């Protein structure tokens, strides 16, 4: 861990596999405060963020943007300091030379729950918008869409990426058509 006054530049930090050969996320960052940079398969910078628990944030990003999460660089700090974290985040973005895809117009895709309404099939949209539906019927449709999307995400992470850890979504949010980890 670097002291708060000696934070590393992005270039000197090592690439860490997002999912290791055991199918796990980098557990050394559980409960750690820090700044992290996420890279795609070709090691192109996709997103820079900071968190009070880097591990949980990495888990959230993997579920939301699995195709962009192959490598990570992390700088941890001992004591929480929003100023230090924000300054490091901004310095890494500046060092990159351009704003990463996930820090620009697409930031919501990285930082907000997945909205399943935008990925409804035409059949699901027809069921949801059926004039005969009351609010309960619409909630049921949203929950079913959320379950379908959840299954697709889980299958992709398990089969394609080899993730071996449990992914649990918040069941209450599914009623609103949102997927986020519990």
Phi, psi and omega in degrees: 000136179275152173288162185299334182269353184236055180282142185281152171284159182299321185298329185274346180282148181276150174285133177242132178300135180297317176239122184279182184290350175264001180081024182244154172283163181294098187291342181295349181259008178296127178073007182265140176271135178178182177249143181221151177236131182251135183236152177276189183302325181272010181064033172270132182298129182248325186201143172235132179211177175220159188202157172280342174219093185303319182301311180296321178295318178298321178297314178300313182296322180299318180292320184281327187219055186305323183288346182258354190251089179240330181223154179216147170237137185226140172236116180261157175228158183285311185247141179296132176209105182302322181299312180296316181297313180295319179297319179293316177303311180295322180294320180293320178296317178296318179299327179294333179093344176205159180287125179300153180313315184280352179258356179262232183295342183262014185302323180301325180295336180266332192244351181244157177304154178288127177266107184285346179298330182281350179243020177293142173285163177303323179295317179294321177297318179297317178297316183295321184268005179303123182299338180283347182286137168265183183299322180296321179294321178294319178299318179298318178297314180300317179298319179293320177296316179300318179296320179297312181295319178301315179297320178296316179296313181299316180297317180297315182291322182284307187282314185278318186259347178077021179296131182249004182263157181286131175247118179240127178265152179289113184296330182294326181288337181299328178297334180266001181080027181240144175241124174210151182291149179277000000 
